[in-house]
Every structure is written in C-alpha cells, then in structure tokens.
Amino acid sequence: MKISGKHDVDVPLAFVAQVLVDFPGWERAAMRRGIDVRRTDRQGGEVQGASWTARFPFRRKMRSLDLTIVEHHPSGRLVVSFVGAATQGTAIVVPLAMGPRRTRITITLEVQARTLAARLLFQSLRFARQRMVSRFEARLAMLGAEIETRYAAKG
C-alpha cells in the first residue's frame, strides 16, 4: 500500500532540513502522543544509520516498530525504513525549495504486509482509502503548521 501527500510551508529549505533531523524534538512529540520511543543506536549525532524502537497502542494491542534512517542527503531528503511484527515499509520525506522562503514537503509512505492478518487489514483499508488519504494529508498539514510555528518562534 502506498500513500503520498505534499504540503507547502512558508519556511526556507535550510530550516525545514534542520527540523527534519531534530530527532530529540521528534522523540518528545511522539512521547506526548503516548508512544514509547527509545533510540537504539549509539551514534549520537549521526543521521544516517540512526535507529529507534517505538511502542504504541493500535487496535487495543501494543505494537512495536523498529525504525532506521537508511538515507540522508544534505538537502533534507530522508528515507526511513521500518519493520514491525506484521508490517514493513519505507517513508520518504523530500523537501523541495519552491522559492527563497517557500518549501514543498512531500512524504511517500509505502507499507507491505508480513502476515496474513496484516494483508486482511490492508485489504479492508483499501475500501476506506480516500478517508485514509485525507487523514494523512491533514497530519501533513499539521506538520507544516508546526514547522512554520517553529520558524516564527526562532525569530
């Protein structure tokens, strides 16, 4: 299953690229949403190869995902791979400068089922695809608003 969305923000590309690799900020944001996040690599400041384990409730069960940054470019492009008990996939985040103070953020999420139960879940999600895409785009808009807020607070 593949979902893609894009959102424009009134922020320079350099700031967007900096926010995308602010991993302590993302960890705090995940924890505020009830997700238990633990960094599993020992690199500290390195971006490529950074990894985490995330535990979260989904459909009345605790789920776990192992996330790893497999690709990072100075332009801000990130490729994150994730593996769980029932699913695996990649998330590709690409910021693109539309002007000196405007950036388009494109996120593509591709998820594959690893179990029969996950295949059945994805089959049922295909019927609700439009609703799922609109929720994905709404979350992307919230991400854009958060980045714009951070930029405005910076000064």
HUSUL-V515253 format. One record per residue. N is the residue number from 0. RES is the residue in three letters. PSI is psi in degrees with one decimal (999 if undefined). NEAR is the number of other C-alpha atoms within 8 Angstrom. Layout:
BEGIN
<<N,RES,PSI,NEAR> <N,RES,PSI,NEAR>>
END
This chain:
BEGIN
<<0,MET,133.9,6> <1,LYS,130.6,7> <2,ILE,138.4,8> <3,SER,148.2,9> <4,GLY,159.8,11> <5,LYS,153.3,10> <6,HIS,137.8,11> <7,ASP,138.0,9> <8,VAL,148.9,12> <9,ASP,64.3,8> <10,VAL,141.2,12> <11,PRO,152.2,12> <12,LEU,-40.8,15> <13,ALA,-39.4,8> <14,PHE,-40.3,9> <15,VAL,-44.1,13> <16,ALA,-37.4,13> <17,GLN,-42.0,9> <18,VAL,-37.6,8> <19,LEU,-28.9,8> <20,VAL,16.1,7> <21,ASP,74.4,8> <22,PHE,-38.9,7> <23,PRO,-35.5,6> <24,GLY,-41.4,7> <25,TRP,-37.2,8> <26,GLU,-44.0,9> <27,ARG,-41.5,8> <28,ALA,-40.1,8> <29,ALA,-40.9,11> <30,MET,-35.3,10> <31,ARG,-24.6,7> <32,ARG,9.8,6> <33,GLY,17.0,7> <34,ILE,129.4,11> <35,ASP,113.9,9> <36,VAL,130.8,11> <37,ARG,129.9,7> <38,ARG,132.3,8> <39,THR,-13.6,8> <40,ASP,167.0,9> <41,ARG,18.8,4> <42,GLN,-27.8,6> <43,GLY,-92.9,6> <44,GLY,-14.0,4> <45,GLU,144.6,7> <46,VAL,-57.6,8> <47,GLN,129.9,8> <48,GLY,-7.7,10> <49,ALA,143.3,13> <50,SER,152.9,11> <51,TRP,159.9,12> <52,THR,128.9,12> <53,ALA,132.7,12> <54,ARG,132.9,11> <55,PHE,152.8,10> <56,PRO,135.2,9> <57,PHE,122.4,7> <58,ARG,50.5,4> <59,ARG,19.1,5> <60,LYS,149.5,6> <61,MET,129.0,8> <62,ARG,160.5,10> <63,SER,139.1,10> <64,LEU,140.0,11> <65,ASP,121.2,11> <66,LEU,140.9,12> <67,THR,134.1,11> <68,ILE,112.2,14> <69,VAL,-16.5,10> <70,GLU,136.6,10> <71,HIS,130.7,11> <72,HIS,148.9,7> <73,PRO,-23.3,6> <74,SER,-11.2,8> <75,GLY,-10.2,15> <76,ARG,128.9,13> <77,LEU,139.5,12> <78,VAL,118.8,12> <79,VAL,127.8,12> <80,SER,142.6,12> <81,PHE,146.4,11> <82,VAL,130.9,10> <83,GLY,-177.5,10> <84,ALA,-36.3,8> <85,ALA,-14.9,9> <86,THR,163.6,12> <87,GLN,160.4,12> <88,GLY,-168.1,11> <89,THR,150.7,11> <90,ALA,127.9,11> <91,ILE,122.3,12> <92,VAL,121.7,12> <93,VAL,108.7,10> <94,PRO,138.9,14> <95,LEU,126.2,8> <96,ALA,123.0,11> <97,MET,-10.4,8> <98,GLY,-178.7,7> <99,PRO,-27.4,7> <100,ARG,24.6,10> <101,ARG,133.3,13> <102,THR,138.3,16> <103,ARG,127.3,12> <104,ILE,122.3,12> <105,THR,129.0,12> <106,ILE,127.7,11> <107,THR,125.5,11> <108,LEU,122.5,11> <109,GLU,121.4,10> <110,VAL,135.3,10> <111,GLN,146.6,8> <112,ALA,141.5,11> <113,ARG,-11.1,10> <114,THR,165.2,8> <115,LEU,-39.6,7> <116,ALA,-40.4,7> <117,ALA,-37.5,11> <118,ARG,-41.6,10> <119,LEU,-40.2,8> <120,LEU,-46.7,8> <121,PHE,-35.5,10> <122,GLN,-41.9,8> <123,SER,-31.6,8> <124,LEU,-26.2,9> <125,ARG,-31.9,7> <126,PHE,-26.2,6> <127,ALA,26.5,8> <128,ARG,-44.2,8> <129,GLN,-42.9,6> <130,ARG,-39.2,7> <131,MET,-41.7,9> <132,VAL,-41.1,11> <133,SER,-36.8,8> <134,ARG,-38.8,8> <135,PHE,-45.0,9> <136,GLU,-34.2,11> <137,ALA,-40.7,8> <138,ARG,-36.5,8> <139,LEU,-38.6,11> <140,ALA,-38.4,9> <141,MET,-38.7,8> <142,LEU,-44.5,8> <143,GLY,-41.9,11> <144,ALA,-38.3,9> <145,GLU,-40.7,8> <146,ILE,-41.8,12> <147,GLU,-38.0,11> <148,THR,-43.6,8> <149,ARG,-39.5,8> <150,TYR,-41.4,10> <151,ALA,-37.8,7> <152,ALA,-28.5,6> <153,LYS,-33.4,5> <154,GLY,999,4>>
END
